[in-house]
Amino acid sequence: MADLDIPKKVKGPLIDPALCRCCRSIKRCRLLTTEYEYMGTKEIYSDMFMDVFGLLLTHLDGDNKDSAICATCVSRLREAIAFKRQVLQSEQMFIESLQNREEIAKIKLEIKLEPSGEMDSDEIGDSHDADINASDQMLVDVQETKKLGDKNETFHIKLNSNTKINKLLKTSKIKAKEKSRQKKKLSQKQIMDHDVMALKNTIDIVKCSYVCPFHNRISFYYCYYCKDQFTNPIELREHTLTHDPRELFEMTIENKKIPKIDITRIDCRLCTQKIDDLDTLKHHLSNDHDIILYPIKNEFLKFRLSLTNLACTECNSVFPYFDALKKHMVDHFGTFTCDICGACFLEQSSLRTHIKNHSKVDANFPCEICGKNLKSKYSRGLHVATVHEKKPTVNCYKCDSSFLSYALRNRHLIEIHGDKRTFPCKLCDKVYNRRKTLMEHNRRNHLKVYRHQCELCDQRFYLPSRLKEHMATHTGERNYRCEFCDKSYPRQQSLQEHIRIHNIDRRYKCSVCDSTFNQSGTLKNHLKTQHQIFDIDSSFN
């Protein structure tokens, strides 16, 4: 298969954070005056505003952060462009329909003037002068032709004219309907064919190379075939090699879901060829192994997974954790847009779930005992059973016992059935008795999933409460006041350390002279001044 001459994607800058000129929200943005590429077409957003709305945006030559546009507004602008094209196409179709009407009217006139071989010159003149519609005025035509002599023959001429006109009108309508039906069918077929071709290409690429398909949830990676969980992408790739994609991938691929595939290693599986580029792999499979690949791009979402600094394969933007990178991919491949808020999604199912959130109603199933509002009748029944009636609803899957909570069931599994409910961290020596706690540990300490960023500095935090406490360092607020004295602090942790002074809680002990202190800062200062120890961390018990 010959290589397609497809232009490379234009790599444009992304500003994070920046103030969007269109919706005034602070987000990751693009520049209004820079050229980007989307679905094979180049676009400059300031030019698009002029083209669609005739709107000239000002002051675009200054600071980049003052000439930015977010992904949501870009989607709306693209919709406006598409709507303009639709209106222009409809207008063109309307003009064409007017031209068709004029042609039909001309045909009517020609038929009305068409002479019969047996009509004399007087009859032709009378027929020409009588400019009356044959389909509506048949009786009038017949009465006028009585004066011309041969009544039956003239009536036959008029009847034939009316029949020809009706046939032409009917044929024109049928052709228009058929053309519209074929156009709609062709559009649906093109969409269907693209999806089929993308699926076929994906299956062949995964089967014939060492690319690594995977699932993810909350910044964790899961084996595509057996759903084993990993935090280290190197371990994920090594584990995936134990499965044979030629037997499993086609059976496990999910319908209408775009696969996520790690392309860190792309080498050919059918031979020893080393390959580091997806287009090169396609060319190699087509020419050297006679694998039929269709001439389309972006069959799946491409990633190069690493423990830190995850880079986008399209624009090389760097992200601290996978969820942020996955969300960013919507900027490149988000084709499903919410009509209500303009949010973009990679898959139609995600858009449907999002739209349901817009139509959610407030909870209106109050508990008759405590008054709590529940979102459904089932939730209310479950609430009454577990909270008020204390009915055990969590069943043991090894016996007939039931429990009020999952924690109680886990204890039962350990004590009665001998289960080892331990979940060790693969990156450090921590061990937990709940999988959820292990996941939280990994996200906070190893993956560094800090979603909450300060708007005034570059610091990020794992919990929104920590961000709220941090904001006090900018505003000067000291909302945490000691109940024993008048001192106040910007953070709750600082207040808790201070309260130890009042409780005589001297938990920090010097490893050299056995002195004890209320706070870690006081111990550190003691070690520096009294013992000249500056490697503080190694001195703690």
C-alpha positions in Angstrom: 0.0 0.0 0.0 1.4 3.4 -1.0 2.1 6.0 1.7 -0.4 8.8 1.8 0.9 12.3 1.5 -0.7 13.6 4.7 0.6 16.8 6.2 2.0 16.6 9.8 0.0 18.1 12.6 0.9 21.7 13.4 2.2 21.9 16.9 0.7 25.0 18.6 1.4 26.4 22.1 -0.9 25.8 25.1 -1.1 28.4 27.9 -1.9 27.0 31.4 -3.4 28.8 33.1 -4.9 31.6 31.0 -8.0 33.8 30.9 -10.3 32.9 28.0 -11.3 36.0 26.0 -14.7 34.4 25.2 -16.0 33.0 28.5 -13.7 34.7 31.1 -12.8 31.3 32.7 -9.3 30.4 33.8 -8.3 27.2 32.0 -5.7 25.7 29.8 -6.0 27.7 26.6 -4.8 28.1 23.0 -3.8 31.4 21.3 -6.3 33.2 19.1 -3.7 34.2 16.5 -1.7 31.0 16.2 -2.4 28.4 13.6 -3.5 24.9 14.8 -4.7 21.8 13.0 -7.9 19.9 13.7 -9.2 16.9 11.8 -6.8 17.6 8.9 -7.7 21.2 8.5 -5.8 24.3 9.6 -7.6 26.9 11.8 -6.8 30.3 13.2 -9.5 31.3 15.8 -9.3 35.1 15.3 -9.8 34.6 11.6 -12.7 32.2 12.3 -14.4 34.9 14.4 -14.1 37.4 11.5 -15.4 34.8 9.0 -18.4 33.7 11.0 -19.5 36.8 12.9 -17.5 39.7 11.3 -16.0 40.3 14.7 -12.5 41.8 14.9 -10.9 41.0 18.3 -8.6 43.7 19.5 -5.3 43.8 21.5 -4.1 40.4 20.3 -0.5 41.4 19.9 0.2 41.8 23.6 0.7 39.2 26.4 -0.2 35.7 25.3 -2.4 35.2 28.4 -4.6 38.1 27.1 -5.2 36.6 23.7 -6.4 33.1 24.7 -9.4 30.8 24.0 -10.3 27.7 25.9 -11.3 24.3 24.4 -15.0 24.7 25.2 -15.2 28.0 23.2 -13.2 26.5 20.4 -15.8 23.8 20.1 -18.6 26.3 20.0 -16.7 28.3 17.3 -16.3 25.2 15.2 -20.1 24.6 15.6 -20.7 28.1 14.4 -18.5 27.5 11.3 -20.4 24.2 10.7 -23.7 26.0 11.0 -22.7 28.6 8.6 -21.7 26.0 6.0 -25.1 24.3 6.6 -26.9 27.5 5.9 -24.9 28.2 2.7 -25.6 24.6 1.5 -29.3 25.0 2.2 -29.4 28.3 0.3 -27.7 26.7 -2.6 -30.2 23.9 -2.6 -33.0 26.5 -2.5 -31.7 28.4 -5.5 -31.4 25.1 -7.4 -35.0 24.2 -6.6 -36.1 27.6 -7.9 -34.2 26.9 -11.1 -36.0 23.5 -11.4 -39.4 25.3 -11.0 -38.5 27.7 -13.8 -37.5 24.8 -16.1 -40.8 23.0 -15.4 -42.7 26.2 -16.1 -40.8 26.5 -19.4 -41.6 22.9 -20.3 -45.3 23.6 -19.6 -45.3 26.5 -22.0 -43.5 24.5 -24.7 -46.1 21.7 -24.4 -48.9 24.2 -24.5 -47.5 25.7 -27.7 -46.7 22.3 -29.4 -48.8 22.1 -32.6 -50.7 18.9 -33.7 -50.2 17.5 -37.2 -53.9 17.7 -37.9 -54.5 21.3 -36.6 -54.8 24.1 -39.0 -53.2 27.6 -38.5 -56.4 29.1 -37.0 -56.5 26.4 -34.2 -52.7 27.0 -33.5 -53.3 30.7 -33.2 -56.3 30.2 -30.9 -54.3 27.7 -28.7 -51.4 30.2 -28.5 -53.7 33.1 -27.5 -55.5 31.1 -24.8 -52.8 31.3 -22.0 -54.7 29.1 -19.5 -53.3 26.3 -17.4 -54.3 23.0 -18.9 -54.4 21.1 -15.6 -56.8 23.6 -13.9 -58.9 24.9 -16.8 -59.8 21.7 -18.8 -63.5 22.5 -19.3 -62.8 26.0 -20.4 -60.3 24.7 -23.0 -62.9 22.2 -24.3 -65.6 24.9 -24.6 -63.3 27.2 -26.5 -62.2 24.4 -28.9 -65.9 23.7 -29.9 -65.7 26.9 -32.0 -62.7 25.5 -33.9 -64.6 22.6 -35.3 -63.1 19.2 -34.3 -64.0 19.0 -30.6 -62.7 15.5 -29.8 -59.3 16.0 -31.5 -58.6 19.2 -29.6 -59.7 17.7 -26.3 -57.2 14.9 -26.9 -54.4 17.4 -27.5 -55.1 19.2 -24.2 -55.4 16.0 -22.3 -52.0 14.8 -23.6 -50.4 18.1 -22.6 -51.8 17.9 -19.0 -50.6 14.2 -18.7 -47.1 15.2 -19.8 -46.8 18.0 -17.2 -48.0 15.8 -14.4 -45.6 13.1 -15.4 -42.7 15.6 -15.4 -43.7 17.0 -12.0 -44.0 13.6 -10.5 -40.7 12.4 -12.0 -38.9 15.6 -10.6 -40.3 15.0 -7.1 -39.2 11.3 -7.2 -35.7 12.3 -8.3 -35.4 14.9 -5.6 -36.5 12.4 -2.9 -34.2 9.7 -4.2 -31.2 12.2 -4.4 -31.9 13.2 -0.7 -32.2 9.6 0.4 -29.0 8.6 -1.4 -27.1 11.6 0.1 -28.2 10.7 3.6 -27.4 7.0 3.1 -24.0 7.9 1.7 -23.3 10.1 4.8 -24.2 7.3 7.2 -22.2 4.8 5.2 -19.1 7.0 5.3 -19.4 7.3 9.1 -20.0 3.5 9.4 -17.1 2.7 7.0 -14.7 5.0 8.9 -15.5 3.2 12.2 -15.2 -0.2 10.6 -11.9 0.7 9.0 -10.6 2.2 12.3 -11.5 -1.0 14.1 -9.9 -3.2 11.4 -6.7 -1.2 11.5 -6.5 -1.2 15.3 -6.9 -5.0 15.5 -4.2 -5.6 12.9 -1.8 -3.1 14.5 -2.2 -4.7 18.0 -1.9 -8.2 16.7 1.2 -7.6 14.6 3.2 -5.3 16.9 4.3 -4.8 20.5 2.0 -1.9 21.2 0.3 -2.2 24.6 -3.5 -1.7 24.9 -4.7 -0.8 28.4 -7.6 0.4 30.5 -7.4 3.1 33.2 -9.3 4.3 36.2 -8.3 7.1 38.6 -4.8 7.2 37.3 -4.3 3.4 37.6 -3.5 1.2 34.7 -5.2 -2.1 34.1 -4.2 -5.0 31.9 -6.5 -5.0 28.8 -6.9 -8.8 29.0 -7.0 -9.8 32.6 -7.7 -6.5 34.4 -4.6 -6.7 36.7 -3.9 -3.3 38.3 -0.6 -1.4 37.9 0.8 1.9 38.9 4.1 1.5 37.1 3.7 1.5 33.3 6.9 -0.6 32.8 5.3 -3.4 34.9 2.1 -3.0 32.8 4.0 -3.5 29.6 6.0 -6.5 30.9 2.8 -8.1 32.2 0.9 -7.5 28.9 3.7 -9.5 27.0 2.5 -12.6 28.8 -0.8 -12.4 26.8 -1.1 -13.2 23.1 -3.0 -10.4 21.4 -3.6 -12.6 18.3 -5.9 -14.7 20.4 -7.4 -12.3 22.9 -7.5 -8.7 21.6 -10.3 -9.1 19.0 -12.5 -10.9 21.6 -11.9 -8.3 24.4 -12.2 -5.0 22.4 -15.1 -3.0 23.5 -17.8 -1.9 21.0 -17.9 1.8 20.2 -15.1 2.7 22.6 -11.9 4.2 21.4 -9.0 2.0 22.7 -6.2 3.5 24.7 -2.8 2.1 23.5 0.7 2.7 24.8 3.1 3.1 21.8 6.3 3.3 23.8 7.4 0.1 22.0 6.1 -0.4 18.4 8.4 -3.1 17.1 7.0 -5.6 14.6 5.8 -8.9 16.1 6.0 -10.7 12.8 9.7 -10.2 12.3 12.7 -8.7 14.1 12.3 -5.2 12.6 12.7 -2.4 15.2 10.2 0.4 14.6 9.6 3.6 16.7 7.0 5.3 14.6 3.4 4.3 13.9 3.3 5.4 10.3 6.5 3.5 9.7 4.9 0.4 11.2 1.9 0.7 8.9 4.1 1.1 5.9 6.2 -2.0 7.0 3.1 -4.2 7.6 1.6 -3.3 4.3 4.7 -3.7 2.1 6.6 -6.5 3.9 3.8 -8.6 5.4 0.9 -7.8 3.0 -1.4 -6.7 5.8 -4.3 -4.6 4.4 -4.5 -1.3 6.3 -6.9 1.4 5.4 -5.7 5.0 4.6 -7.1 6.6 7.8 -5.4 8.3 10.8 -6.0 8.2 14.6 -7.7 4.8 14.9 -7.0 4.9 18.7 -5.7 7.1 21.4 -1.9 7.0 21.5 0.1 7.4 24.7 3.7 7.0 25.8 3.3 6.0 29.4 6.0 6.8 32.0 6.1 7.2 35.8 6.5 11.0 35.6 6.2 13.8 33.0 3.5 12.2 30.7 3.8 13.9 27.3 1.0 14.3 24.8 1.9 12.4 21.6 0.1 15.2 19.5 1.6 18.5 20.9 4.2 17.4 23.5 2.5 19.1 26.4 3.6 17.6 29.7 1.2 16.5 32.5 1.9 15.3 36.0 -0.6 12.4 36.0 -2.6 10.3 33.4 -6.1 11.7 34.1 -4.9 15.2 33.2 -3.4 13.9 30.0 -6.5 11.9 29.1 -8.6 15.0 29.7 -6.3 17.0 27.5 -6.7 14.5 24.6 -10.3 15.9 24.2 -8.7 19.1 22.8 -7.3 17.0 19.9 -10.0 14.3 19.3 -13.1 15.5 21.1 -15.8 15.3 18.5 -18.9 14.9 20.7 -20.1 18.2 22.0 -22.8 19.0 24.6 -25.3 21.5 23.1 -26.1 22.8 26.6 -22.7 23.8 28.0 -20.3 23.1 25.1 -18.2 20.4 26.9 -16.4 18.0 24.5 -16.0 14.2 24.8 -14.1 11.5 23.1 -17.0 9.0 23.0 -20.8 9.3 22.5 -21.5 7.3 25.6 -19.6 9.8 27.8 -21.6 12.7 26.2 -24.9 10.8 27.0 -23.9 10.4 30.6 -22.9 14.1 30.8 -26.3 15.2 29.4 -28.1 13.2 32.0 -26.4 15.3 34.7 -28.0 18.4 33.1 -31.4 16.9 33.5 -31.0 15.6 37.1 -33.7 16.7 39.5 -33.1 17.5 43.2 -33.6 14.6 45.6 -37.3 14.4 46.6 -37.6 11.1 48.5 -37.4 12.2 52.2 -36.9 9.7 54.9 -40.0 9.7 57.2 -37.8 8.9 60.3 -34.9 11.4 60.1 -36.1 13.7 57.2 -33.0 13.1 55.0 -33.7 13.6 51.3 -32.7 10.7 49.1 -32.4 10.7 45.3 -34.7 7.7 44.6 -37.2 5.3 46.3 -34.6 2.5 46.3 -32.0 4.8 48.0 -34.6 5.7 50.6 -35.4 2.0 51.3 -31.7 1.2 51.6 -31.2 4.1 53.9 -34.0 3.0 56.2 -32.8 -0.6 56.2 -29.2 0.1 57.0 -29.4 3.3 59.2 -32.6 2.9 61.1 -33.5 -0.8 61.1 -29.9 -1.9 61.2 -30.5 -4.7 58.6 -27.3 -6.2 57.3 -27.2 -5.7 53.5 -23.5 -6.7 52.7 -23.4 -10.5 52.1 -20.4 -12.8 52.5 -19.6 -14.5 49.2 -18.2 -17.6 51.1 -21.1 -18.3 53.5 -24.6 -17.1 54.3 -23.5 -14.3 56.8 -24.6 -10.7 56.2 -23.1 -7.5 57.6 -23.8 -3.8 58.0 -20.7 -2.6 56.2 -17.9 -3.8 53.9 -15.4 -3.3 56.7 -17.2 -5.8 58.9 -17.4 -8.3 56.1 -13.6 -7.9 55.5 -13.0 -8.6 59.1 -15.2 -11.7 58.9 -13.3 -12.9 55.8 -10.0 -12.6 57.7 -11.1 -14.1 61.1 -13.5 -16.9 59.8 -12.3 -17.8 56.4 -8.6 -17.0 56.8 -8.4 -14.5 53.9 -5.3 -12.4 53.8 -6.9 -9.0 53.3 -3.6 -7.2 52.8 -2.7 -4.9 49.9 1.1 -4.0 49.8 2.3 -1.1 47.9 4.6 -2.1 45.0 6.6 1.1 45.2 7.3 1.3 48.9 7.0 -0.9 52.1 3.5 0.3 53.1 0.8 -2.4 53.6 -2.9 -1.7 53.9 -6.0 -3.7 54.7 -8.2 -2.0 52.2 -7.7 -1.7 48.4 -9.2 1.8 48.5 -6.7 3.0 51.1 -3.9 1.6 48.9 -5.2 3.5 45.9 -5.4 6.7 47.9 -1.8 6.2 49.1 -0.6 5.7 45.5 -2.4 8.7 44.1 -1.1 11.0 46.9 2.4 9.8 47.4 3.6 8.1 44.1 1.4 9.4 41.3 1.3 12.9 42.8 -2.3 13.5 41.6 -2.6 17.1 42.8 -5.7 18.4 41.0 -6.3 21.5 43.0 -4.0 24.4 41.9 -3.7 27.8 43.6 -4.7 30.6 41.2 -2.1 32.9 42.7 1.0 30.7 42.7 2.1 27.3 41.2 1.4 25.1 44.2 -1.0 22.2 43.8 -2.8 20.1 46.4 -4.4 16.7 46.7 -7.4 17.8 48.7 -9.5 21.0 48.2 -9.3 21.6 52.0 -5.5 21.9 51.8 -5.9 24.4 49.0 -8.4 26.4 51.1 -5.9 26.4 54.0 -3.1 27.5 51.6 -5.1 30.4 50.3 -4.9 31.9 53.8 -1.2 32.5 53.2 -2.1 34.9 50.4 -5.0 36.6 52.1 -3.5 36.8 55.5 -6.6 35.2 57.1 -6.0 33.3 60.4 -9.3 31.4 61.0 -8.0 28.7 63.3 -8.0 30.2 66.9 -6.8 28.4 70.0 -9.5 27.8 72.6 -6.9 28.2 75.5 -5.2 31.4 74.4 -5.7 34.2 71.9 -3.3 32.8 69.2 -4.7 32.1 65.8 -3.2 30.3 62.8 -3.9 30.1 59.0 -3.8 26.2 58.9 -5.5 23.7 61.1 -2.4 21.6 61.4 -0.5 24.6 62.8 -3.2 25.0 65.4 -3.1 21.3 66.4 0.7 21.5 66.9 0.2 24.6 69.1 -2.5 22.9 71.2 0.1 20.3 72.2 1.7 23.0 74.3 -1.4 23.3 76.4 -1.9 19.5 76.6 1.8 19.0 77.6 2.1 16.6 74.6 5.9 16.3 74.2 6.0 13.6 71.5 9.3 14.7 69.8 12.3 13.3 71.6 16.0 14.1 70.9 18.0 11.0 70.1 21.2 12.5 71.6 20.2 13.9 75.0 16.6 12.5 75.5 15.1 16.0 75.7 11.4 16.2 74.6 9.5 18.8 72.7 6.0 19.7 71.8 6.7 20.5 68.1 8.9 19.1 65.4 10.2 22.6 64.6 11.4 23.0 68.2 13.3 19.7 68.0 15.0 20.6 64.7 16.2 23.9 66.2 17.5 22.1 69.3 19.5 19.6 67.2 21.0 22.4 65.2 22.0 24.7 68.1 22.8 22.1 70.8 24.3 19.2 68.9 25.3 20.8 65.5 23.2 18.1 63.7 21.9 19.4 60.4 20.8 16.1 58.8 17.5 16.4 60.6 15.5 13.5 59.1 18.0 10.9 60.3 17.8 12.1 63.9 14.1 11.3 64.4 13.1 8.2 66.3 
